[in-house]
Structure formats: C-alpha cells, structure tokens
Amino acid sequence: MGATTGHDPAAAVRVSGTIRYWAAAKSEAGLAEEPYLAVTLAEALAQAGERHADRPKLLRLLGHCSYLVDGSPVGGRDHAAVALTEGGTVEVLPPFAGG
C-alpha cells in the first residue's frame, strides 16, 4: 500500500523504505544506504539532510542529484509531489562526467 499526497498532508501516512547513495553521494554520506520514514521524496531528503547536517558537501550534492523512486526516474517533478511506497527505494544518483 502506497502513501498518498492528497491535499491534506496531515492525513498522509508515512511509509518506511531505503535511501541508497551511489558514487560521490555514497562517499559524502559515509554510507551506502539508510532508512527513511516519510510520505514524499521531499520529506525523505529533508530527513537525510538533517541526519547529515555535519556533511555540507553531501547537502550541496543532493541539490544536483538525479533520483529514482522504486526504479522510476523523478526527473523535473516537484519532490513534494512524489509519493513514497512502503518498502520502497530512493536511489540517489550524483551527476557524473560525460553524462
């Protein structure tokens, strides 16, 4: 069962899943993955930012990354509009040369 992103954020249900960091994001985070408990991608990323407040390079990098949610590219969608699913995965893909 997935989360909803209806007009009433208070009614939305937080779900648990995993954030996976790749390449430079993994290096800057100091770990390969960590859990989230969130409704939207924006909320999960905000939580990651709070957990890693002592890693300014990671925080800057997150603003330039591409994201996959459950294997689907987020692209230019508003992160606050991207609902997360129970047991889902957020892949954090930093930019890389040539791509």
KOLKOL-363533 format. One record per residue: residue in one letter; x, y, z of N, C-alpha, C in turn; residue number from 1; chain. Coordinates in steps of 0.1 Angstrom, whole numbers. Example, Ala and Ser with C-alpha at 12.3 -4.5 7.8 and 13.67 -1.06 7.14 Angstrom:
! residues 2
<resn=a, n_c1=132, n_c2=-57, n_c3=78, ca_c1=123, ca_c2=-45, ca_c3=78, c_c1=132, c_c2=-33, c_c3=78, resi=1, chain=A>
<resn=s, n_c1=128, n_c2=-22, n_c3=71, ca_c1=137, ca_c2=-11, ca_c3=71, c_c1=129, c_c2=0, c_c3=79, resi=2, chain=A>
END
This chain:
! residues 99
<resn=m, n_c1=8, n_c2=-12, n_c3=0, ca_c1=0, ca_c2=0, ca_c3=0, c_c1=9, c_c2=12, c_c3=0, resi=1, chain=A>
<resn=g, n_c1=6, n_c2=22, n_c3=-9, ca_c1=15, ca_c2=34, ca_c3=-10, c_c1=10, c_c2=45, c_c3=-2, resi=2, chain=A>
<resn=a, n_c1=18, n_c2=55, n_c3=-1, ca_c1=14, ca_c2=68, ca_c3=6, c_c1=6, c_c2=76, c_c3=-4, resi=3, chain=A>
<resn=t, n_c1=-1, n_c2=85, n_c3=2, ca_c1=-9, ca_c2=94, ca_c3=-6, c_c1=-3, c_c2=108, c_c3=-5, resi=4, chain=A>
<resn=t, n_c1=-6, n_c2=116, n_c3=-15, ca_c1=-1, ca_c2=130, ca_c3=-14, c_c1=-13, c_c2=139, c_c3=-17, resi=5, chain=A>
<resn=g, n_c1=-24, n_c2=136, n_c3=-10, ca_c1=-36, ca_c2=144, ca_c3=-12, c_c1=-35, c_c2=158, c_c3=-7, resi=6, chain=A>
<resn=h, n_c1=-45, n_c2=166, n_c3=-7, ca_c1=-44, ca_c2=180, ca_c3=-3, c_c1=-42, c_c2=182, c_c3=12, resi=7, chain=A>
<resn=d, n_c1=-44, n_c2=171, n_c3=20, ca_c1=-43, ca_c2=172, ca_c3=35, c_c1=-30, c_c2=164, c_c3=39, resi=8, chain=A>
<resn=p, n_c1=-19, n_c2=171, n_c3=40, ca_c1=-7, ca_c2=164, ca_c3=44, c_c1=-8, c_c2=157, c_c3=57, resi=9, chain=A>
<resn=a, n_c1=-16, n_c2=162, n_c3=66, ca_c1=-17, ca_c2=155, ca_c3=79, c_c1=-24, c_c2=142, c_c3=78, resi=10, chain=A>
<resn=a, n_c1=-32, n_c2=140, n_c3=67, ca_c1=-39, ca_c2=127, ca_c3=65, c_c1=-30, c_c2=117, c_c3=58, resi=11, chain=A>
<resn=a, n_c1=-18, n_c2=121, n_c3=53, ca_c1=-10, ca_c2=111, ca_c3=46, c_c1=-2, c_c2=102, c_c3=56, resi=12, chain=A>
<resn=v, n_c1=0, n_c2=90, n_c3=52, ca_c1=7, ca_c2=80, ca_c3=60, c_c1=22, c_c2=79, c_c3=57, resi=13, chain=A>
<resn=r, n_c1=30, n_c2=80, n_c3=67, ca_c1=44, ca_c2=79, ca_c3=64, c_c1=47, c_c2=64, c_c3=62, resi=14, chain=A>
<resn=v, n_c1=56, n_c2=61, n_c3=53, ca_c1=60, ca_c2=48, ca_c3=50, c_c1=75, c_c2=46, c_c3=52, resi=15, chain=A>
<resn=s, n_c1=79, n_c2=34, n_c3=54, ca_c1=94, ca_c2=32, ca_c3=56, c_c1=99, c_c2=26, c_c3=43, resi=16, chain=A>
<resn=g, n_c1=112, n_c2=29, n_c3=41, ca_c1=119, ca_c2=24, ca_c3=29, c_c1=134, c_c2=27, c_c3=31, resi=17, chain=A>
<resn=t, n_c1=141, n_c2=26, n_c3=20, ca_c1=156, ca_c2=28, ca_c3=20, c_c1=160, c_c2=38, c_c3=10, resi=18, chain=A>
<resn=i, n_c1=169, n_c2=47, n_c3=14, ca_c1=176, ca_c2=56, ca_c3=5, c_c1=190, c_c2=49, c_c3=2, resi=19, chain=A>
<resn=r, n_c1=193, n_c2=48, n_c3=-11, ca_c1=206, ca_c2=43, ca_c3=-15, c_c1=214, c_c2=53, c_c3=-21, resi=20, chain=A>
<resn=y, n_c1=226, n_c2=55, n_c3=-17, ca_c1=235, ca_c2=65, ca_c3=-22, c_c1=245, c_c2=58, c_c3=-31, resi=21, chain=A>
<resn=w, n_c1=248, n_c2=65, n_c3=-43, ca_c1=257, ca_c2=60, ca_c3=-53, c_c1=268, c_c2=69, c_c3=-55, resi=22, chain=A>
<resn=a, n_c1=280, n_c2=64, n_c3=-59, ca_c1=292, ca_c2=71, ca_c3=-63, c_c1=295, c_c2=82, c_c3=-53, resi=23, chain=A>
<resn=a, n_c1=297, n_c2=95, n_c3=-57, ca_c1=301, ca_c2=106, ca_c3=-49, c_c1=291, c_c2=108, c_c3=-37, resi=24, chain=A>
<resn=a, n_c1=278, n_c2=105, n_c3=-39, ca_c1=269, ca_c2=107, ca_c3=-28, c_c1=272, c_c2=96, c_c3=-17, resi=25, chain=A>
<resn=k, n_c1=275, n_c2=84, n_c3=-21, ca_c1=279, ca_c2=74, ca_c3=-11, c_c1=291, c_c2=78, c_c3=-3, resi=26, chain=A>
<resn=s, n_c1=301, n_c2=83, n_c3=-11, ca_c1=313, ca_c2=88, ca_c3=-4, c_c1=310, c_c2=99, c_c3=6, resi=27, chain=A>
<resn=e, n_c1=303, n_c2=109, n_c3=1, ca_c1=300, ca_c2=120, ca_c3=10, c_c1=291, c_c2=117, c_c3=22, resi=28, chain=A>
<resn=a, n_c1=282, n_c2=108, n_c3=20, ca_c1=273, ca_c2=103, ca_c3=31, c_c1=280, c_c2=95, c_c3=41, resi=29, chain=A>
<resn=g, n_c1=291, n_c2=88, n_c3=36, ca_c1=298, ca_c2=79, ca_c3=45, c_c1=291, c_c2=66, c_c3=47, resi=30, chain=A>
<resn=l, n_c1=281, n_c2=63, n_c3=39, ca_c1=274, ca_c2=50, ca_c3=40, c_c1=267, c_c2=48, c_c3=27, resi=31, chain=A>
<resn=a, n_c1=263, n_c2=35, n_c3=24, ca_c1=257, ca_c2=31, ca_c3=12, c_c1=242, c_c2=33, c_c3=12, resi=32, chain=A>
<resn=e, n_c1=236, n_c2=31, n_c3=24, ca_c1=221, ca_c2=33, ca_c3=24, c_c1=217, c_c2=36, c_c3=39, resi=33, chain=A>
<resn=e, n_c1=205, n_c2=41, n_c3=40, ca_c1=199, ca_c2=43, ca_c3=53, c_c1=184, c_c2=43, c_c3=51, resi=34, chain=A>
<resn=p, n_c1=177, n_c2=41, n_c3=62, ca_c1=162, ca_c2=41, ca_c3=61, c_c1=156, c_c2=55, c_c3=61, resi=35, chain=A>
<resn=y, n_c1=143, n_c2=55, n_c3=56, ca_c1=135, ca_c2=67, ca_c3=57, c_c1=122, c_c2=63, c_c3=63, resi=36, chain=A>
<resn=l, n_c1=115, n_c2=73, n_c3=68, ca_c1=101, ca_c2=72, ca_c3=73, c_c1=95, c_c2=85, c_c3=68, resi=37, chain=A>
<resn=a, n_c1=88, n_c2=85, n_c3=57, ca_c1=83, ca_c2=97, ca_c3=51, c_c1=71, c_c2=95, c_c3=42, resi=38, chain=A>
<resn=v, n_c1=65, n_c2=105, n_c3=38, ca_c1=54, ca_c2=105, ca_c3=28, c_c1=59, c_c2=107, c_c3=14, resi=39, chain=A>
<resn=t, n_c1=67, n_c2=117, n_c3=13, ca_c1=72, ca_c2=122, ca_c3=-1, c_c1=87, c_c2=121, c_c3=-2, resi=40, chain=A>
<resn=l, n_c1=92, n_c2=122, n_c3=-14, ca_c1=106, ca_c2=123, ca_c3=-16, c_c1=112, c_c2=135, c_c3=-9, resi=41, chain=A>
<resn=a, n_c1=105, n_c2=146, n_c3=-10, ca_c1=110, ca_c2=158, ca_c3=-4, c_c1=112, c_c2=156, c_c3=11, resi=42, chain=A>
<resn=e, n_c1=103, n_c2=150, n_c3=18, ca_c1=104, ca_c2=147, ca_c3=32, c_c1=115, c_c2=138, c_c3=35, resi=43, chain=A>
<resn=a, n_c1=117, n_c2=127, n_c3=27, ca_c1=128, ca_c2=118, ca_c3=29, c_c1=142, c_c2=125, c_c3=28, resi=44, chain=A>
<resn=l, n_c1=143, n_c2=134, n_c3=18, ca_c1=155, ca_c2=141, ca_c3=15, c_c1=158, c_c2=151, c_c3=26, resi=45, chain=A>
<resn=a, n_c1=147, n_c2=157, n_c3=31, ca_c1=149, ca_c2=167, ca_c3=43, c_c1=154, c_c2=159, c_c3=55, resi=46, chain=A>
<resn=q, n_c1=149, n_c2=147, n_c3=57, ca_c1=153, ca_c2=139, ca_c3=69, c_c1=168, c_c2=136, c_c3=67, resi=47, chain=A>
<resn=a, n_c1=172, n_c2=132, n_c3=55, ca_c1=186, ca_c2=129, ca_c3=52, c_c1=195, c_c2=141, c_c3=54, resi=48, chain=A>
<resn=g, n_c1=190, n_c2=152, n_c3=50, ca_c1=197, ca_c2=165, ca_c3=52, c_c1=199, c_c2=168, c_c3=67, resi=49, chain=A>
<resn=e, n_c1=189, n_c2=165, n_c3=75, ca_c1=190, ca_c2=167, ca_c3=90, c_c1=200, c_c2=157, c_c3=96, resi=50, chain=A>
<resn=r, n_c1=200, n_c2=145, n_c3=91, ca_c1=209, ca_c2=134, ca_c3=97, c_c1=223, c_c2=137, c_c3=93, resi=51, chain=A>
<resn=h, n_c1=225, n_c2=144, n_c3=82, ca_c1=239, ca_c2=146, ca_c3=77, c_c1=242, c_c2=161, c_c3=77, resi=52, chain=A>
<resn=a, n_c1=236, n_c2=169, n_c3=86, ca_c1=239, ca_c2=183, ca_c3=87, c_c1=253, c_c2=186, c_c3=88, resi=53, chain=A>
<resn=d, n_c1=261, n_c2=177, n_c3=93, ca_c1=276, ca_c2=179, ca_c3=95, c_c1=284, c_c2=176, c_c3=83, resi=54, chain=A>
<resn=r, n_c1=277, n_c2=173, n_c3=71, ca_c1=283, ca_c2=170, ca_c3=59, c_c1=279, c_c2=179, c_c3=48, resi=55, chain=A>
<resn=p, n_c1=284, n_c2=192, n_c3=48, ca_c1=279, ca_c2=202, ca_c3=39, c_c1=281, c_c2=198, c_c3=24, resi=56, chain=A>
<resn=k, n_c1=292, n_c2=191, n_c3=21, ca_c1=294, ca_c2=187, ca_c3=7, c_c1=282, c_c2=178, c_c3=2, resi=57, chain=A>
<resn=l, n_c1=278, n_c2=169, n_c3=11, ca_c1=267, ca_c2=160, ca_c3=7, c_c1=254, c_c2=168, c_c3=5, resi=58, chain=A>
<resn=l, n_c1=252, n_c2=178, n_c3=14, ca_c1=240, ca_c2=186, ca_c3=13, c_c1=239, c_c2=194, c_c3=0, resi=59, chain=A>
<resn=r, n_c1=251, n_c2=199, n_c3=-4, ca_c1=252, ca_c2=206, ca_c3=-17, c_c1=249, c_c2=196, c_c3=-29, resi=60, chain=A>
<resn=l, n_c1=255, n_c2=185, n_c3=-28, ca_c1=255, ca_c2=175, ca_c3=-38, c_c1=240, c_c2=170, c_c3=-40, resi=61, chain=A>
<resn=l, n_c1=233, n_c2=168, n_c3=-29, ca_c1=219, ca_c2=164, ca_c3=-30, c_c1=210, c_c2=173, c_c3=-39, resi=62, chain=A>
<resn=g, n_c1=214, n_c2=186, n_c3=-40, ca_c1=207, ca_c2=195, ca_c3=-48, c_c1=210, c_c2=193, c_c3=-63, resi=63, chain=A>
<resn=h, n_c1=220, n_c2=185, n_c3=-66, ca_c1=224, ca_c2=183, ca_c3=-80, c_c1=221, c_c2=169, c_c3=-85, resi=64, chain=A>
<resn=c, n_c1=217, n_c2=161, n_c3=-76, ca_c1=215, ca_c2=146, ca_c3=-79, c_c1=202, c_c2=144, c_c3=-87, resi=65, chain=A>
<resn=s, n_c1=202, n_c2=133, n_c3=-94, ca_c1=190, ca_c2=127, ca_c3=-100, c_c1=185, c_c2=116, c_c3=-91, resi=66, chain=A>
<resn=y, n_c1=172, n_c2=114, n_c3=-91, ca_c1=166, ca_c2=104, ca_c3=-82, c_c1=157, c_c2=94, c_c3=-89, resi=67, chain=A>
<resn=l, n_c1=158, n_c2=82, n_c3=-85, ca_c1=149, ca_c2=71, ca_c3=-89, c_c1=141, c_c2=68, c_c3=-77, resi=68, chain=A>
<resn=v, n_c1=128, n_c2=67, n_c3=-78, ca_c1=119, ca_c2=62, ca_c3=-68, c_c1=113, c_c2=49, c_c3=-72, resi=69, chain=A>
<resn=d, n_c1=116, n_c2=38, n_c3=-66, ca_c1=111, ca_c2=25, ca_c3=-69, c_c1=115, c_c2=22, c_c3=-84, resi=70, chain=A>
<resn=g, n_c1=126, n_c2=26, n_c3=-89, ca_c1=131, ca_c2=24, ca_c3=-102, c_c1=127, c_c2=33, c_c3=-113, resi=71, chain=A>
<resn=s, n_c1=118, n_c2=43, n_c3=-109, ca_c1=113, ca_c2=52, ca_c3=-119, c_c1=120, c_c2=66, c_c3=-117, resi=72, chain=A>
<resn=p, n_c1=124, n_c2=72, n_c3=-128, ca_c1=131, ca_c2=85, ca_c3=-127, c_c1=121, c_c2=96, c_c3=-122, resi=73, chain=A>
<resn=v, n_c1=126, n_c2=104, n_c3=-113, ca_c1=118, ca_c2=115, ca_c3=-108, c_c1=118, c_c2=127, c_c3=-118, resi=74, chain=A>
<resn=g, n_c1=129, n_c2=129, n_c3=-125, ca_c1=130, ca_c2=139, ca_c3=-135, c_c1=128, c_c2=153, c_c3=-129, resi=75, chain=A>
<resn=g, n_c1=121, n_c2=162, n_c3=-135, ca_c1=118, ca_c2=175, ca_c3=-131, c_c1=106, c_c2=177, c_c3=-121, resi=76, chain=A>
<resn=r, n_c1=100, n_c2=165, n_c3=-118, ca_c1=88, ca_c2=166, ca_c3=-109, c_c1=92, c_c2=172, c_c3=-95, resi=77, chain=A>
<resn=d, n_c1=82, n_c2=179, n_c3=-90, ca_c1=84, ca_c2=185, ca_c3=-76, c_c1=85, c_c2=173, c_c3=-66, resi=78, chain=A>
<resn=h, n_c1=96, n_c2=174, n_c3=-59, ca_c1=99, ca_c2=163, ca_c3=-49, c_c1=88, c_c2=161, c_c3=-39, resi=79, chain=A>
<resn=a, n_c1=81, n_c2=172, n_c3=-36, ca_c1=70, ca_c2=172, ca_c3=-26, c_c1=57, c_c2=165, c_c3=-32, resi=80, chain=A>
<resn=a, n_c1=57, n_c2=163, n_c3=-45, ca_c1=46, ca_c2=156, ca_c3=-52, c_c1=49, c_c2=141, c_c3=-55, resi=81, chain=A>
<resn=v, n_c1=61, n_c2=137, n_c3=-51, ca_c1=65, ca_c2=123, ca_c3=-54, c_c1=62, c_c2=115, c_c3=-42, resi=82, chain=A>
<resn=a, n_c1=52, n_c2=106, n_c3=-42, ca_c1=48, ca_c2=98, ca_c3=-31, c_c1=57, c_c2=86, c_c3=-30, resi=83, chain=A>
<resn=l, n_c1=60, n_c2=82, n_c3=-18, ca_c1=69, ca_c2=70, ca_c3=-15, c_c1=60, c_c2=59, c_c3=-11, resi=84, chain=A>
<resn=t, n_c1=65, n_c2=47, n_c3=-13, ca_c1=57, ca_c2=34, ca_c3=-10, c_c1=63, c_c2=27, c_c3=1, resi=85, chain=A>
<resn=e, n_c1=55, n_c2=19, n_c3=8, ca_c1=60, ca_c2=11, ca_c3=19, c_c1=71, c_c2=1, c_c3=13, resi=86, chain=A>
<resn=g, n_c1=82, n_c2=0, n_c3=19, ca_c1=93, ca_c2=-9, ca_c3=15, c_c1=100, c_c2=-4, c_c3=2, resi=87, chain=A>
<resn=g, n_c1=97, n_c2=9, n_c3=-2, ca_c1=103, ca_c2=14, ca_c3=-14, c_c1=118, c_c2=18, c_c3=-13, resi=88, chain=A>
<resn=t, n_c1=123, n_c2=22, n_c3=-24, ca_c1=137, ca_c2=26, ca_c3=-25, c_c1=138, c_c2=39, c_c3=-32, resi=89, chain=A>
<resn=v, n_c1=147, n_c2=48, n_c3=-27, ca_c1=151, ca_c2=60, ca_c3=-33, c_c1=165, c_c2=59, c_c3=-37, resi=90, chain=A>
<resn=e, n_c1=168, n_c2=60, n_c3=-50, ca_c1=182, ca_c2=59, ca_c3=-54, c_c1=187, c_c2=73, c_c3=-56, resi=91, chain=A>
<resn=v, n_c1=199, n_c2=77, n_c3=-51, ca_c1=205, ca_c2=90, ca_c3=-52, c_c1=216, c_c2=89, c_c3=-61, resi=92, chain=A>
<resn=l, n_c1=215, n_c2=95, n_c3=-73, ca_c1=225, ca_c2=94, ca_c3=-84, c_c1=231, c_c2=107, c_c3=-86, resi=93, chain=A>
<resn=p, n_c1=244, n_c2=109, n_c3=-82, ca_c1=250, ca_c2=122, ca_c3=-84, c_c1=254, c_c2=123, c_c3=-99, resi=94, chain=A>
<resn=p, n_c1=256, n_c2=136, n_c3=-103, ca_c1=260, ca_c2=138, ca_c3=-117, c_c1=274, c_c2=132, c_c3=-119, resi=95, chain=A>
<resn=f, n_c1=277, n_c2=128, n_c3=-132, ca_c1=290, ca_c2=123, ca_c3=-135, c_c1=294, c_c2=128, c_c3=-148, resi=96, chain=A>
<resn=a, n_c1=307, n_c2=128, n_c3=-150, ca_c1=313, ca_c2=133, ca_c3=-162, c_c1=308, c_c2=125, c_c3=-174, resi=97, chain=A>
<resn=g, n_c1=305, n_c2=133, n_c3=-185, ca_c1=301, ca_c2=126, ca_c3=-197, c_c1=287, c_c2=123, c_c3=-198, resi=98, chain=A>
<resn=g, n_c1=279, n_c2=125, n_c3=-187, ca_c1=265, ca_c2=121, ca_c3=-187, c_c1=256, c_c2=132, c_c3=-185, resi=99, chain=A>
END
